[in-house]
């Protein structure tokens, strides 16, 4: 499973980092994926981060 952040959509709110700091981090003013593939123990929080994203900038597949 992997996550992708669309940097053009990301507003830098940081909700994904709050929800899943093992997978996401802030870099400058946007979120980025810091580990790929998503570790087995972090899959649910990555899905939650994608769900919580107010601009739907995160895709988990």
Secondary structure, 3 states (H helix, E strand, C coil): CCEEECCCCCCCCCHHHHHCCCCEEEECCEEEECCCCCCHHHHHHHHHHHHHCCCCCEEEC
